[in-house]
């Protein structure tokens, strides 16, 4: 069933608060002058203070406001306050509302989806008052960040020639898991055979994802603070060997996977500045920057803050698929030109839908399916012909596939599944236009998960498993938020609900990852920073808890990534 | 010989005043909100007026300042005042100088190249005072301009199916010339056989160049105001058949020339907004916009105002070479993807040098040579391998080839020539790495033109001619500014100086174009708006004046373009 839009926006805001948005403070260490970034307050709108202007703040208050805005507001309203998921809150709009109205709005939220920042206690009354004034002030120019800043952030802790020449003896290292310890700014490396925590690595803050290099030897983490950490899994105690801050805020990282480019390049997608940065794969030495600011696909108006969502490496071409969220463009970025004497990047700018977010490969790894979450659509790129071949109604509200889940179904043929944040639907989409043309690029089965509301963030399966797992961490019902639903791969119906173990009640269960063999599913028990969370290991056959991995170090575990499955895009 | 840098910058400013920069008023008719364009004044730098702040202006004064700034200052200092040829004059710099200093500077100019706006009488004392204050104010957000604005500007005067099915009978239409009547905002179409003025067409203001469509049937004009006018040369009286304003300020336009794409697409390069716009070739219907803002090649810092200089169409690939001035990137833009179902543009972003300006093909039309005028370099793209193959010291200061001139020299082999704005050198560069490897990509002959100083803007030749012509319109010596120098194609020495006919003394001679047969050279006598200028036709053999084309309509003639020679890139 569907749920009202106000709930949906509330859930998305919650997603930002809990899972995506963290306190990383005002941007510091910025060597650039902070100009030219698209400040939106024009001179004429700031001329001459009148009696009504009660919104003036001291420099110290402005700084505090900047920090809160970046942590709590920018995810929905944008750094430039032009709006995306949230409304446009540039001064010409906020001043018309006035301080009292804004204070009430920030305190109580709104049915349209604004969270109740004051009522929930996340912001103090003083902070609410400050923010009501802050958003009437001119939009501060966000910091620029260019190659000089990026180069200054580059650290190589272990040079390439000092790294191990071979994988660790006696370890099934391709069954290692990297577990994001989100609020600790760390990643734990766990042996998937023995469940032993081998090491804890300092990374950027609030790591959004880990990606493996094409060989699997390295993990790349990308923090929300834009910091990339390169972790060498061949070390006896895997640890960081290099670090770079290519952008100030980020969500995505990927490596080069095509033959001849294994472990050669890495690419980061920036939220701010909106751009991609290409690096050497084994040192993180920065090579190229390309701005993603541009003209959006619906009307063709300019978007400075055109953020980069998911990036994936095509296995069949020397190409990355880069999803530019606010313009709705999918860029096929050919990195083979970097091999030439005067290296260059070649970009095919394909117009799709807004706002592109995340997605994954079909079973054949020919088609890449991406959610356009503002339009409830799935856009399909054929990486063989390098064209957009389909735009599909997802069947629910705000599709959020993560990578999705792929199934070779006995009746429907190859399918790809996505859940939704905004409704309790899991959609199964046919992905085989040649073998099963009648089912291709349509929802062949729309499953309703048990209970009211959406809140699903990830679905996951494995070729050796008969199950598809779905989490619900964003559902406001606590009994749904801590549950994992198990769908039968053949009937495509829910067959069991895995409730969080009693000890972890109050936490959410989030994100599933199989071990290499596909016999276990690892799920995070995700609590507050002052709680000890866990990785709960379920047996894929019995659906019983097989093992709980925890320790004092298990702080806010969220995403967790198996080396082999990540290298081979198994989901 | 070289000349001091201050002269050079003065000359470049003069070029802007006279040839490139015109009064087209404040940007009006802008349907966008004018935000997000990279306003550079941050909130904190504008907080709280102190006693020293004598620079406040009324709204009306700000509007007048904007207009003057756009017409007189933006060419060198940039719309965002970040500086390029001129200095950075953002408020943090101008306020430190103070109003009195700025007034003196604007009045008297500076040895570093600032023109004497007050002393010369171009600005009144009141206007000087206004501008001294204006530049201390926050930089107004320049207007945005996106697809909604562009579409609203689109006019088709004569639909495609109402246009003539065949060329005009009895006319050698491929020997037509289009003559830019710059300050009139018009283009005259002249029959090159009979010297008859056939029609005068309303165009954008201060047309910068005319380009023919690949078949030659159409002229495209691009005004400095960003307006494109499509002129159908098959009409008995060639006239405009469509119009579009893809950008607010522009310098370049080109069409698709590759087989299968003849007359199919056109592309405009914007100065503001910094972007390219692709249109249907025969209707000017806008298709795609791509922003050129990006990271410059020297340090890798962000440049919002990355303006588009010359664009040329590769004859051998479905590709445009787009020169992005401030980033120093040469974009190879493949337009064949527009043919696909979901049409897209593919861009290879090649890093070259700053500031890319203009250039032309070598004799074989395989290599495209472009001047990087801040570095006194010529960058060479091999369009066969699609790589940057050479970066050459031009041998003079501020190379300005226009399209250059190509020669098959008996001793040196194929050469390409460029003059310079900043020194009196004409450089001859070898362009045949296979046949003449010793001469390739170096200056094989550096000719000094007679007299002190630079000021050359164009060089031109024709395969049927033994001469190369060079103008000097930017030389402060009036006897050089009205002279055309004739260089012998074999000796590569100056053999004659063509002084302007007595009647036109005081005007400059500028821009040369051959007739189709290569037997005549047409030169503009370029005066003030209240003078009657002329096209002076020289016999290429005798070097005597053969014909003077004039009339009341001959207002400020500048560039003039022969249909056949433009189609075939003959120079």
Interface residues (C-beta under 8 A of the other chain):
Chain A: X32 X34 X35 X36 X37 X38 X39 X40 X41 X42 X43 X44 X46 X47 X59 X62 X80 X82 X90 X137 X138 X139 X140 X141 X144 X146 X147 X148 X150 X273 X275 X289 X290 X291 X293 X294 X295 X299 X300 X301 X302 X303 X304 X337 X340 X341 X342 X344 X345 X346 X347 X348 X349 X350 X351 X387 X388
Chain B: X32 X34 X35 X36 X37 X38 X39 X40 X41 X42 X43 X44 X46 X47 X56 X59 X62 X80 X82 X90 X137 X138 X139 X140 X141 X144 X146 X147 X148 X150 X273 X275 X289 X290 X291 X293 X294 X295 X299 X300 X301 X302 X303 X304 X337 X340 X341 X342 X344 X345 X346 X347 X348 X349 X350 X351 X387 X388
